Amino acid sequence: MPLTRGRKFSATAGSRLPSLTAVATENQEEGSQVKRSSSPPRGAPRKRTAFIDITNAHKVQISLPGRKKKDAVKKSVKKTNSTSVPAKNQTNSIKSSVSSEGTSTEREKTDTEEEEEKKHVSSPAEELVEAPPPAAQKTPAHLQKQTIPKEFDIDSENSEDCYMCPEYAKDIFDYLKQREEKFVLSDYMSTQPSLNPEMRAILVDWLVEVQENFELYHETLYMAVKVTDHYLSKTPIQREMLQLVGSTAMLLASKFEERTPPCVDDFLYICDDAYKREELISMEANILQTLSFDINIPVPYRFLRRYAKCVSAGMDTLTLARYYCEMSLMEMDLVPERGSLLASACLLMALVTKDLGGWSPILQFHSGYQTSDLAPVVRKLHLMLSGPPDDKLKAIRNKYSHKVFFEVASLPLVNMDILEKTLTSQ
């Protein structure tokens, strides 16, 4: 049965707003006919600036640091201008009364004083020009752009595509890899007396169905699982509240990742009305407060797409790695693993399965992992995938058995001997 979606409300067709042109015309007509009075109406508050009353501005004197020098300069300039006319008259009278020698001496004296005044009185613009330039600062080492060897450059081909962020794509993933250290989890089931790993796997399997039915991004699914794990690692809950936590985490992840996230009523519907609207909203606030509103958690899916680009992996190989990575979401033993490490292990398994080689130097450069770092996680993945399938948990297998996903779930698992040979040879 298809899921219902929330309605979007639009503005009422009958409501109209006044035209901007009409409003402007009315304002012009009023301005031409009505003159503003110089005094405010009775009872109106006086206009004030941030510091002083405008009406009393001429009575208040404020001394601010840095203003004294400029005010002194202005006063000296005004004083010189105001006394220039009497000084000229006095000079003319002196010229008529003294001899020619005295007149020439007075002129030299006056010219010398004017030159001295010009030296002492300078405009702020001249002061800025004469100020020595500050010493050039060197860029700190951690802010300098990392030089990428030409053989490891995978972003220059997208130099014309601004959406790919080719200038700092590697910096972004290096930052995400550093940020992972903040979100490292441990096996928290010992702190959950009412839960067990099987219940968590059932919840993840149900979240996969929700992601498919709502046609959400894969990043939304991964983030919802991460938010759920981080909340459960800090807050013990009852078994009856587990589905509420998972659906609320999916709602938060949808708001973070999706362009048009499903509404609250949609999540209440998929829970078969087991919870009330107030309970879901209250759980949303509780999760955000518990996680300190920091839900930007690096997920394996982002690293997987980046590392697959390093070796120009085909869509079928990337989809196989995605299948391994999505299956790992249900395994409690893989919860403590970092997303970048888990994505690298899934890609290595897909490359070996497709006989496309092992962990190449370009993958080592961009991921920061050696083959020896991936070996323990690869062995856990192989053990998980080689186990008997659970009939209750088949959402992921059914999803990746479709032709859209190249039916990668039906591919045979690579032999462990071949995998061990790859892990030990590099």
C-alpha positions in Angstrom: 0.0 0.0 0.0 1.6 3.3 -0.9 2.5 5.7 1.9 0.6 8.9 2.3 2.5 12.2 2.1 1.8 15.4 3.9 0.0 18.2 2.2 1.6 21.5 1.4 -0.4 24.7 2.0 -0.4 27.5 -0.5 -1.5 31.1 -0.2 -5.3 31.9 -0.6 -6.2 32.9 -4.1 -8.6 35.6 -2.9 -6.0 37.4 -0.8 -4.4 40.4 -2.5 -1.7 42.7 -1.5 -1.6 46.4 -2.5 0.6 47.2 -5.5 4.0 48.7 -4.8 3.4 51.3 -7.6 0.2 52.4 -6.0 1.7 52.7 -2.6 4.7 54.7 -4.0 2.3 57.1 -5.9 0.3 57.7 -2.7 3.4 58.4 -0.7 4.5 61.0 -3.3 1.1 62.7 -3.3 1.1 62.9 0.4 4.6 64.2 0.5 3.8 67.0 -1.9 0.7 68.1 0.0 1.6 67.6 3.6 4.6 69.5 5.2 6.3 68.0 8.1 6.1 70.0 11.3 9.4 70.9 13.0 8.2 69.7 16.4 7.0 66.1 17.2 3.4 65.5 18.2 2.5 65.7 21.8 3.3 62.5 23.7 5.6 61.1 20.9 9.0 59.7 22.1 12.1 61.6 21.3 14.5 60.2 18.7 17.8 59.1 20.1 21.0 57.8 18.7 22.9 54.9 20.2 24.8 57.1 22.6 23.3 60.6 23.0 20.1 62.6 22.4 20.2 64.2 19.0 18.3 67.2 20.3 21.0 67.9 22.9 24.0 66.9 20.7 25.3 70.4 20.6 25.4 70.6 24.4 27.3 67.4 25.0 31.0 66.9 24.4 32.3 63.4 24.1 36.1 62.7 24.2 37.0 59.5 22.5 40.5 58.1 22.2 42.0 58.8 18.8 39.8 61.9 18.2 42.0 64.4 20.1 44.7 64.6 17.5 42.2 65.0 14.6 40.2 67.6 16.5 43.4 69.6 17.3 44.3 69.5 13.7 40.9 70.8 12.6 41.0 73.6 15.2 44.5 74.7 14.1 43.4 74.7 10.5 40.3 76.8 11.3 42.4 79.2 13.4 44.9 79.7 10.6 42.1 80.4 8.1 40.3 82.8 10.4 43.5 84.9 11.1 44.7 84.9 7.5 42.9 88.2 6.5 44.2 90.3 9.4 47.6 88.9 9.0 47.7 90.1 5.4 46.5 93.5 6.3 49.1 93.7 9.0 51.8 92.6 6.5 50.6 95.3 4.0 50.9 98.0 6.7 54.3 96.8 7.6 55.4 96.9 4.0 54.4 100.5 3.6 56.2 101.6 6.8 59.5 99.7 6.7 62.3 99.8 4.1 62.7 97.4 1.3 65.3 95.3 3.3 62.9 94.9 6.2 60.1 93.9 3.8 62.1 91.1 2.2 63.1 89.8 5.7 59.5 89.7 6.8 58.5 87.8 3.6 61.1 85.2 4.2 60.0 84.9 7.8 56.3 84.5 6.8 57.2 81.9 4.1 59.2 79.9 6.6 56.4 79.8 9.1 53.9 78.6 6.5 56.3 75.8 5.5 56.6 74.7 9.1 52.8 74.8 9.5 52.4 72.6 6.4 54.9 70.1 7.9 53.0 69.9 11.2 49.5 69.9 9.7 48.8 67.0 7.4 45.6 65.4 6.3 44.5 61.9 7.5 45.0 60.6 3.9 48.6 61.8 3.9 49.2 60.1 7.3 47.8 56.8 5.8 50.1 57.1 2.8 53.2 57.9 4.8 52.5 55.0 7.3 54.9 52.1 6.6 53.2 48.9 5.3 52.8 46.0 7.8 55.2 43.2 7.5 54.0 40.4 5.2 52.6 37.4 7.2 53.4 33.9 6.2 50.6 31.4 5.8 50.6 28.9 8.7 51.6 25.3 7.9 48.2 23.9 8.6 46.6 26.3 6.2 48.9 25.8 3.3 47.4 23.9 0.4 48.6 20.4 0.2 50.4 19.5 -3.0 48.9 16.4 -4.7 51.2 14.4 -7.0 50.0 14.4 -10.6 49.5 10.6 -10.6 47.1 10.9 -7.6 45.1 13.9 -8.8 41.5 12.8 -9.4 39.9 16.2 -9.2 41.5 18.3 -12.0 39.2 16.7 -14.6 36.3 18.4 -12.8 38.0 21.8 -12.8 35.1 23.4 -14.7 32.4 21.9 -12.4 32.0 24.1 -9.4 29.6 21.6 -7.8 32.4 19.0 -7.5 34.6 21.5 -5.5 37.7 20.3 -7.2 39.9 22.9 -5.5 39.4 21.6 -2.0 37.7 18.2 -2.5 40.5 16.4 -0.8 40.6 18.9 2.0 36.9 18.2 2.7 37.4 14.4 3.0 40.5 14.9 5.1 38.4 17.1 7.4 35.7 14.4 7.6 38.2 11.8 8.4 39.6 13.9 11.2 36.0 14.5 12.5 35.4 10.8 12.7 37.5 10.6 15.9 34.8 12.6 17.7 32.1 10.0 16.9 33.8 6.7 17.6 31.4 4.3 19.4 31.8 1.2 21.5 29.6 -1.8 22.0 26.9 -0.1 24.1 24.5 -3.1 24.4 25.7 -3.8 27.9 24.1 -0.4 28.9 20.8 -1.4 27.4 19.1 -3.9 29.7 15.9 -4.2 27.5 17.7 -4.5 24.1 19.9 -6.9 22.3 21.8 -6.9 18.9 18.9 -8.8 17.2 16.4 -6.1 18.1 18.8 -3.5 16.7 19.2 -5.5 13.5 15.4 -5.7 13.1 15.2 -1.9 13.5 17.9 -1.3 10.8 16.1 -3.7 8.4 12.9 -1.7 8.9 14.7 1.6 8.3 15.9 0.2 5.0 12.3 -0.4 4.0 11.4 3.1 5.1 14.2 4.6 2.9 13.0 2.6 -0.1 9.3 3.5 0.3 10.0 7.2 0.8 12.7 7.1 -1.9 15.2 8.8 0.4 18.9 9.3 -0.2 21.3 6.5 1.0 23.1 9.2 3.1 19.8 9.6 5.0 19.7 5.9 5.9 23.3 5.8 7.1 22.9 9.0 9.1 19.6 7.7 10.7 21.4 4.5 11.9 24.4 6.6 13.2 22.0 9.0 15.1 20.2 5.9 16.6 23.5 4.3 17.7 24.8 7.5 19.3 21.5 8.1 21.2 21.3 4.5 22.4 24.9 4.7 23.6 24.0 7.5 26.0 20.4 6.8 26.9 18.9 3.5 28.1 15.4 2.9 26.7 12.6 0.4 26.9 12.0 -2.1 24.1 8.7 -0.5 23.2 10.4 2.8 22.4 13.0 1.5 20.0 10.9 2.0 16.9 10.1 5.5 18.0 13.8 6.3 18.4 14.5 4.8 14.9 11.7 6.7 13.1 12.6 10.0 14.9 16.3 9.5 13.9 15.1 9.0 10.3 13.1 12.2 10.5 16.1 14.1 11.7 18.3 12.6 9.0 15.7 13.6 6.4 15.7 17.1 7.6 19.5 17.2 7.4 20.0 15.5 4.0 16.8 15.7 1.9 15.5 18.6 -0.2 11.9 17.7 0.6 11.8 15.6 3.8 8.7 13.6 4.7 6.5 15.3 7.3 5.7 14.1 10.9 2.4 12.5 9.9 4.2 10.2 7.4 6.4 8.8 10.1 3.4 8.3 12.4 1.7 6.4 9.6 4.6 4.1 9.0 4.7 3.3 12.7 1.1 2.1 12.4 0.0 4.9 14.7 1.7 3.3 17.6 2.9 6.7 18.9 1.3 10.1 19.2 2.5 13.2 17.5 3.5 14.7 20.8 5.7 11.7 21.6 7.6 11.9 18.3 8.2 15.6 18.6 9.3 15.1 22.3 11.7 12.3 21.2 13.1 14.6 18.5 14.0 17.3 21.1 15.4 14.6 23.4 17.7 13.1 20.8 19.0 16.6 19.8 19.7 17.6 23.3 21.4 14.3 24.1 23.7 14.6 21.0 24.2 18.4 21.8 22.6 19.2 18.4 25.6 17.8 16.6 24.3 15.2 14.1 26.7 16.0 11.2 28.3 12.5 11.6 30.6 11.3 8.8 29.0 8.2 7.2 30.7 5.4 5.3 28.7 6.1 2.1 30.4 9.4 1.4 33.9 7.9 1.7 32.9 4.9 -0.5 31.9 7.1 -3.4 35.1 9.1 -3.1 37.4 6.1 -2.9 35.6 4.4 -5.8 36.4 7.4 -7.9 40.1 7.0 -7.2 40.2 3.8 -9.3 37.4 4.8 -11.7 35.3 1.9 -10.5 32.2 1.0 -12.6 28.7 1.4 -11.3 28.4 -2.4 -10.8 31.5 -2.5 -8.7 30.4 0.5 -6.6 27.0 -1.0 -6.1 28.5 -4.3 -4.9 30.6 -2.3 -2.4 27.5 -0.4 -1.3 25.7 -3.7 -0.7 28.5 -4.9 1.6 28.5 -1.5 3.3 24.7 -1.5 3.8 24.8 -5.1 5.2 27.4 -3.9 7.7 24.8 -1.6 9.3 23.0 -4.5 10.9 26.2 -6.0 12.5 26.7 -4.8 16.0 30.4 -5.8 15.9 31.0 -3.3 13.2 29.5 -0.3 15.0 32.8 0.8 16.6 34.5 0.9 13.2 35.2 4.3 11.6 33.2 5.1 8.5 36.2 5.7 6.3 37.8 2.4 7.3 34.6 0.5 6.8 34.1 2.0 3.3 37.7 1.1 2.4 37.2 -2.5 3.5 33.9 -2.8 1.5 35.6 -1.4 -1.6 38.5 -3.7 -1.3 36.2 -6.8 -1.1 34.3 -5.6 -4.2 37.5 -5.0 -6.1 38.8 -8.5 -5.3 35.4 -10.0 -6.1 35.4 -8.4 -9.5 39.1 -9.3 -10.0 40.1 -5.6 -10.3 43.2 -5.7 -8.2 43.9 -4.8 -4.6 44.5 -1.7 -2.6 46.5 0.5 -5.0 48.8 3.3 -4.1 46.3 6.0 -5.2 43.8 4.5 -2.7 46.4 4.5 0.0 47.1 8.2 -0.7 43.5 9.3 -0.6 42.2 7.0 2.2 45.3 7.1 4.4 45.0 3.3 5.0 47.3 0.5 4.2 46.1 -3.0 3.4 47.2 -4.2 6.8 44.8 -1.6 8.3 41.9 -3.0 6.4 42.6 -6.7 7.0 40.7 -7.1 10.3 37.6 -5.3 9.0 37.6 -7.3 5.8 37.7 -10.6 7.7 34.7 -9.4 9.8 32.7 -8.5 6.7 33.5 -11.8 5.1 32.4 -13.7 8.2 29.1 -11.7 8.3 28.3 -12.2 4.6 29.2 -16.0 4.6 26.7 -16.7 7.4 23.3 -18.2 6.8 20.8 -15.6 5.7 18.1 -14.7 8.2 14.6 -14.9 6.8 13.4 -12.1 9.1 16.1 -9.7 7.9 15.9 -9.7 4.1 15.2 -6.1 3.2 18.7 -5.3 2.1 19.1 -8.6 0.1 15.8 -8.1 -1.6 16.8 -4.5 -2.4 20.1 -5.4 -4.0 18.6 -8.4 -5.9 16.8 -5.9 -8.2 18.0 -5.2 -11.7 18.4 -1.5 -10.8 21.2 -2.6 -8.4 22.7 -5.1 -10.9 21.5 -8.0 -8.8 24.7 -7.9 -6.8 23.1 -9.7 -3.8 23.0 -12.8 -5.9 26.7 -12.8 -6.8 28.8 -15.5 -5.1 31.0 -14.4 -2.2 34.7 -14.3 -2.9 36.7 -17.2 -1.6 38.4 -16.5 1.7 41.7 -17.9 0.4 41.8 -15.5 -2.5 41.0 -12.7 -0.1 43.7 -13.7 2.3 46.2 -13.8 -0.5 45.3 -10.2 -1.4 45.5 -9.1 2.3 48.9 -10.6 2.9 50.6 -9.8 -0.4 50.5 -6.1 -0.1 
